[in-house]
Amino acid sequence: MDPVEDVLTAMRIEQSRYVRIEAGAPWGIAFHSPETTRLVLIASGSCVLTGEHVGEPRRLAPGDCFVVRAGAQFTLEDEPGRELVECETLFTEPEGTVATHGGTGARTDIVSGRFSFDATAAEPLFAMLPPLFLLDLHGEAGEQLRSTFDLLAREEAGAGLGSRLVTSRLADVLFVQAIRAFCDIGGGDLGWLAAQRDPRLAAATRALHADPAHPWTVEALANEAGLSRSAFAAAFRAVVGETPLGYLTSWRLHQAKRLLRETDLSVAQIAARVGYESNAALTRVFSRRVGTTPGAWRRR
């Protein structure tokens, strides 16, 4: 299985919300979403993006888009140094979708989507993503993303028959397209996402994801990659940031968490499914990596 598809299939968007901000100069907005990931599109006008993960202030133009992981803070202003208001205070109604802010000067329209993910399912992907990254919407992936964003905004505003189901499905599509656009610009210098750009490492990770319960060895994975054992181990660690067997353990434990959460299988049954010979073997590795036993993790 394609590792990217494997991870994205497991992810769950539990909740999403789309809003539009119509800002007139002078204006400044602070964004802070401790528990939600945000995707922002500049629909018209221009503004300046600042934040601890941005570096130098960046001027954004129509069509510019960026993704911000949960917990990262940023600001948007027509010009640097404006007085800031919190984004959430702009919406007088809890479910409001359009807000106006600022003065009567040059107008900027901002479309923002917020996503809440199942933390366990999202963990492998978000571990590989920077806190904030900009997307290039000028290629095919960008055009698709922009079209989906427009569909979502219209669906959110219309609230027609089956609207909640439609927005839920479109939210899944939108986020996958955002990750695709990120990969298209060479995003991710480290981790399993970066490994997909090397055909040899990609072959090994595909084999591992296709059958994580297989008794993999470094030599067997090296054969999948068409490399010597030592060359594969060195290349894998340099790109992914951990050893091949360390990555295998991480993925097995992720699968174990998913099964603990979603099924009534016993710990022993889950151990067998993810590649451990016994309940005790899984519990030992799980406790060392996660800090608690599988049973305690399931009950919390």
N, C-alpha and C positions, 0 to 999 in steps of 0.2 A: 504493500500500500504506500502511496505517496505520503510522506510524513506530514507535509503541510495540510493535505486534505484530511489526514487522520486527526490532527489536532483541531482543525476548524470544525470538523464534523462533531467532535466531542463537546465543543464550546456551546454554551447556552446563553442567549441574551434573555435575561429574565424580565427586563423592563426597558423601554425606550421612550424618549420624548423629544419632540422637535419644535423649536421655537424660531421666530424671526424677529430680529431687532432692527428697527429703522432709526438710525442715529444721525443727528444733524450737528455740524460743528458749532461750537466746541463741545467735545464729549470725551469721556473716558470710562471704561468699564473694567472691573476686576472680576476674574473668574477663578473659582476655587471649588472643585468637586472632589471631596475626600473619598467618595465611594463609587463614583461613576466615571467612565471614560467618555471623552467628548470629541466629536468631529465637527470642525468649524469650516464653513465655506464663505468667502467674501463674494456676495452676489453682485454687488455694484459699489462704486466709489472706491475709496482706499483708506487704509489705516496703518498704524504702527503696532507691531507685535513686540512685547517685551516680556521677560520672565527669566528665572534662574537657569532654565534649560535652553534658552534661545541664543545666548551670547550677546552680540551687538543687536540693538533694536533693529527690527526688520520691517521695511515698508511692504505692505501687501496690496495687491491689485485685484480687480475682478477676476474670479476664477481660481484664485489662490485658495488652498485648502490645507488643513493640518489636523493631526490627531494628537490628543493629550491624554496620557494615562491617568487613571484615578490617583489623586493626591498631588499632582503637579499644578502649580499656580501660574497664571499668566494674565497679562492685561492687553486690552486693545484700546487705542486712542486715535483721534484724528491727528494729533501732534503730541510728541512727548511732553510730559510735565503737567498734563491736565488733572484736575480734581477727579478722583475715581469714585464710582458707586459700585456696589456689589450687584452682579448680574441678577441674582434672585430677587432683589428688591424692585426690579423693574416690572415684575408681573404682579398686578394687584389681585388677580384671580389665580388660585392654585393650579388650575389646568389651562391657564391662558397660553396662547401660542404666538401672539404678536405684541410687541412693546415698542414704544417710541421713547427716545431719550436725546437730551442735548438741546442745542439751539436751532437757529434758522439758517445756519450756513450749509456748506456742501454736505450732501447726504451720502451715507454709506449704509448698505443693507447687508446684514449678517445673518446667515442661517446656521443654526447650531443643533446638533443631535447629541443626546446623552444616552449612554448605554450602561445598564447594570448587568454584570456577568455572574454566572455561577463561579465562585472563586476557585474551586478545585479544577473545573474544566478549563478555565482560562489560564491557569498557572503556567503551563509550558510555553504558551505563546507570549504572554506579557513579560516573562523572564528574558525574552530575546529582543523586546522592543525598547527603544529609548523612551524617556519620559514624554518627549514632545518631538514630533517629526513632521516635516512639510512634505506634501505630495505634489508631483508634477501631473497636472490634469490635461496636458496637451497631447498625450498619446492616446491609444485606443482604450487602455484601462481607465484613464482619467475621464474620457468621454462617457464611458459606461457608468462610472461612479457618479458623475454629475447628473446624468439622466435619472439614475435611481434616486438621488437626493431630491430632484424635482418631483418625482412621483410620490416620494414619502411626504414631502411638504404639502402637496395637494391633498393627499389622502388624510393626513393629520388635520388639515383645515376643514375638509369636507364632512368627516364623521358619517359616512354613508353606511349602507348595509354591509356588514362584515368588515368594517373598517379596522377594528382591532386586530383581526386575523391578518388582514392585508399588511398593516404596518409592521406586525411582528415578523412576517416572512420577508418583507422588504428590508427590515433592519438587519436580518441575517445576511442578505445579499449585499447590502451596502458595506458591512464591515469586512466581508470576504473581499470585496472589490478594493477596499482601502488597503488591505494587506497585500493584495496583488499589485496595486500601484506602488506600494512601498518596495516590494521586491523588484519591480521593473526599474527602479532608479538605483538598484544596488544596495538597498537598505539592509542593515544588519551586518556588522563586520565580524561578529562573534556569535557562536551558538549554532544549533541545528539548522536554523534558517539560512545562515551563511553557507553551511555545508551543502545546501541544495544547488549552489552555483558551481560546485565542483562535481563533474559527472561521476568520478570515482567514489568520492565520499557519499554522494547521493545514492549510488547503487547500494552501498553498505547500509545506510540508514533506511532505505526502502526495504531491504531484506529484514532488518531488525524489527521494523514496525509491522511488517507482514506477519511475523511470528515471534513476538517477544518472549514466549514461553520456551522457545527452542534453547537448548543448552549451548548458547553461543560462546565461542572463544575468540580471542583477538585474531588468531590465525584464520578462523573460518570467515570472519568479517573482512579480513584482508583479502581473502580469495574472492569474495563478492566484489571488492573494489579493484581487483586486478593488480594489487601491490604486494610487496614483501611485507612480512609482519612488522618489521621495524619501521619501514617507510610509512605504512598505513597508520601505525600507532602515533608516530610523530606528527603526521599531517592532520590526523583527526583531532589530536589535542590542541594543535596550533589554531585550528579553525573553530572547533566546537567549544574549547575551553575546559574540557574534562576528558578523561580517558574513555576509550570505547566501552569498557565494561562499567565505568562509572555512569556513562550516559544510559546504558542498558538498565542499570539499577534504578536510575531516576524515572525512566519511562515505565518500568514494571511497577514501581510504587505509585505512579500517577494512575495506572490502570487499576491497581488494587484499591486506591481511594475511590475511584469511580464505582467499582463493584460494591464496595462497602456502603456507599451512599445510595446506590440505585437498586440493589438486589438484597434478597434475604439469604444469600449463600453464606455458608459458614466460612470462618477464616481459613480452615483447612482446604475447602473447595476453592476459595479465591487464590490461595497459595499455589495450588496445582495449575490454575488457569494462567497465572502470570509468570510461572517458571521456577517456583520454589518447591523443594521436595517435601516439605512438611509445614505445618502450622508454626512450629518453633523456628524454622529457618526464616519464614516471612516476618514473624514477630521480632526476631533479633535485628534484622535489617531495618524494618519499619521503625522500631524504637530508636535505633541509632540515628536514623536520618530525620525522623519526624518529631521525636522527643516524647512519644507516647505509644502505647500498644494499639494494634488495629482495632481491638474491641473497644477500648476507651475512645479512640478517634470516632468510631461509628456512633457511640452513645452521646457525644457532646452536642 
